[in-house]
Amino acid sequence: MEVWRRYSNRPELLKPLVSALSKIHNDVPDDAHASQTVATARPDARPTRLADRLSAADVQRLIEEYQTATAPQLAKKYGIGLTSVKKLLCQSGARKRQQ
C-alpha cells in the first residue's frame, strides 16, 4: 500500500502528458473527430451482412452450382468468403459433391 501512495500521484509526469494531449487536440480539426467515429459511412463500402450481399436467387444458384464447382470457385465467383459459401451450403443442407 505504501508503494501505491508513493508513486500514484506524480504531477511531474502528468503535466507533459496533458500538454501533449492538448497539442494533439488543437492540431486535429473538429470534423476529423466526427469522421473517425463513423467508419461505415463510406459510400463505396460493401455491406457486411451476407443477406445484404446475395439475393435469395443468388443463394439458390450458388447451391445448384455446387454440384459442378468447388467451394473456392463459388466464393470467387460470388465475391464472398469461403466460410460464407460453406455456411450457405450447410444451412441449405446441400450434400457434398461426388468426386
C-alpha positions in Angstrom: 0.0 0.0 0.0 2.8 2.4 0.8 4.3 1.9 -2.7 0.9 2.7 -4.3 0.6 6.0 -2.4 4.2 7.0 -3.1 4.1 6.5 -6.9 0.4 7.0 -7.8 0.3 10.8 -7.7 3.1 12.1 -10.0 2.3 15.6 -11.1 5.7 16.0 -12.8 4.6 13.2 -15.2 1.1 14.4 -15.6 1.9 17.9 -16.9 3.8 16.8 -20.0 1.0 14.3 -20.8 -1.7 17.0 -20.6 0.4 19.3 -22.7 0.9 16.7 -25.4 -2.8 15.8 -25.4 -3.8 19.5 -25.8 -1.4 19.9 -28.8 -2.9 16.8 -30.5 -6.4 18.0 -29.9 -5.6 21.5 -31.3 -3.9 20.1 -34.4 -6.9 17.9 -35.4 -9.9 19.8 -36.9 -13.3 19.1 -35.2 -14.7 17.4 -38.3 -11.9 14.9 -38.3 -13.1 13.6 -35.0 -16.6 13.0 -36.4 -15.3 11.1 -39.4 -13.3 8.8 -37.2 -16.3 7.7 -35.2 -18.4 6.8 -38.3 -16.3 4.4 -40.2 -19.1 2.7 -42.1 -20.4 6.0 -43.7 -18.3 5.4 -46.8 -20.4 5.2 -50.0 -18.1 2.6 -51.6 -18.2 0.3 -48.5 -19.6 -3.2 -49.1 -22.4 -4.4 -47.0 -21.2 -6.7 -44.2 -24.3 -9.0 -43.9 -24.4 -12.0 -46.2 -28.1 -11.5 -46.8 -27.4 -7.9 -48.0 -24.7 -9.1 -50.5 -26.6 -12.0 -52.0 -30.2 -12.3 -53.0 -32.3 -15.4 -52.4 -31.9 -16.3 -56.1 -28.1 -15.9 -55.9 -28.0 -18.3 -53.0 -30.2 -20.8 -54.8 -27.9 -20.6 -57.9 -24.8 -21.0 -55.7 -26.3 -24.1 -54.2 -27.1 -25.6 -57.6 -23.7 -24.7 -59.0 -22.0 -26.6 -56.1 -22.7 -29.8 -57.9 -20.2 -28.8 -60.7 -17.9 -26.3 -59.0 -15.8 -26.2 -55.9 -16.5 -24.0 -52.9 -13.4 -21.8 -53.5 -14.5 -21.3 -57.1 -18.0 -20.3 -55.9 -16.5 -17.9 -53.3 -14.5 -16.1 -56.0 -17.4 -16.0 -58.5 -19.9 -14.5 -56.0 -17.4 -12.3 -54.2 -17.8 -13.8 -50.8 -15.6 -15.7 -48.4 -15.1 -19.4 -48.4 -16.5 -19.6 -44.9 -19.7 -17.8 -46.2 -20.1 -20.3 -49.0 -19.7 -23.2 -46.6 -22.2 -21.6 -44.2 -24.8 -21.3 -47.0 -24.3 -24.8 -48.2 -24.6 -26.1 -44.6 -27.7 -24.1 -43.9 -29.3 -25.4 -47.1 -28.5 -29.0 -46.4 -26.5 -29.4 -49.6 -24.7 -32.7 -49.8 -21.1 -32.9 -50.7 -20.3 -33.4 -54.4 -19.5 -36.9 -55.7 -15.8 -36.9 -56.6 
